Amino acid sequence: MRNLSLNLAAIISLLGMVVCLCMGVVITASGEALFGMTLFFLGSPVCLALAVVFDYVAEQLRLERRTGRFRSKADVIDTPWEDDPEHGAI
């Protein structure tokens, strides 16, 4: 389920990049140069970076699942701070 959500997030980010590019051109052509250039030069790289990060995380999860290096719940239970009442106290 995590891989599906990461793949959907990557696809939506790529579509967001295309929308930012198109809207940046349209808004710049309509007279709002600052807002259009902001969408074009800031919005689209941010959306592309998000898509790359989501794709990278999904690939790492797939790789861990294939090689059997993913951690189970039993691996996390034996932590040294599990029985420490002062851990995490504000």
Secondary structure, DSSP 8 states (H G I E B T S, - for coil): -HHHHHHHHHHHHHHHHHHHHHHHHHHHHTT-HHHHHHIIIIIHHHHHHHHHHHHHHHHHHHHHHHHT----HHHHH--TTTT-TTTT--
